[in-house]
Amino acid sequence: MATPAVSYSKIEIRPYAPNLGAEVRGISLAHGVSAQEFDEIRKAFLAHQVLFFRDQEEIPPGRHIEFGRMFGELHAHPAAPAMEGYPEIFEIHAHKESKVANGEFWHSDVSCDEIPPLGTMLQLHILPPSGGDTMFSDMYAAWEALSAPMQNMLMGLTATHESAHVYLGRYADRGQDDNNISCPSAVHPIVRTHPDTKRQALYINRTFTTRINELSATESRVILEMLFGHCEQIEFQIRFRWSHNDMAFWDNRCCMHRAIWDYWPEERKGRRVTIKGDRPSC
């Protein structure tokens, strides 16, 4: 489906790829966002699914939180430790002592929550000399590329999204005890309708989705593996190479992402704010 034509006067939008993403220029997030700028950013976000704010200064934590709240109530991560003094911020940090890095496999952020996130805003302040890219996959396009018989079969089916296998022990090296975390599980439709664009998207991912509830265990395993591979095809993807202080803002309701940990033992660090979404519906 073609991206709807939208005009902008307060920001500059440069499509990143024909199917997904756009660069945003001509705005300083560190100095705050006006109502008119916010309106145009929101329109671009819905049109392009992921926005890359280039040429930025480091955004102070308070300003980062303020920008996130313009889109809605903020989402608290159930397991990751928060930034000291700023419970709304999740620090992304991998270095030579890290055992894991955040987001190494395809996922939609915290899809295991009953009400999963609308979107995520990540700014990176420390980058490795090379590597550390983030990949995004267009789940609208993945749904639209399925055959009509497959679409008909999937409509009305639900999947379980779980997190214990992901979160237990994951943040131990950052002082997070498993007794102090939550490992939510939720059931969501496999095909969800975006509340704003009204477009349909596949809503499954390799990290959290564990089974299709209406199928047998064998059927579920086979269909999920097919869908995972389908959504991860290169024609649905873009790959973003970060520059210092870039901010990425992605829509968890209609795209997946994956952070490439190819830079060990180098360091990569940033701050992310996540906006609470709506209960997925078909």
Helices and strands as residue ranges (DSSP letters): E 12-15, E 22-25, G 29-31, H 35-48, E 50-53, H 61-69, E 82-83, E 86-94, E 117-126, E 134-138, H 139-144, H 148-154, E 158-161, H 164-167, G 172-174, G 178-180, E 186-189, E 191-193, E 200-202, E 209-212, H 217-231, G 234-236, E 237-240, E 247-251, E 255-259, E 268-276
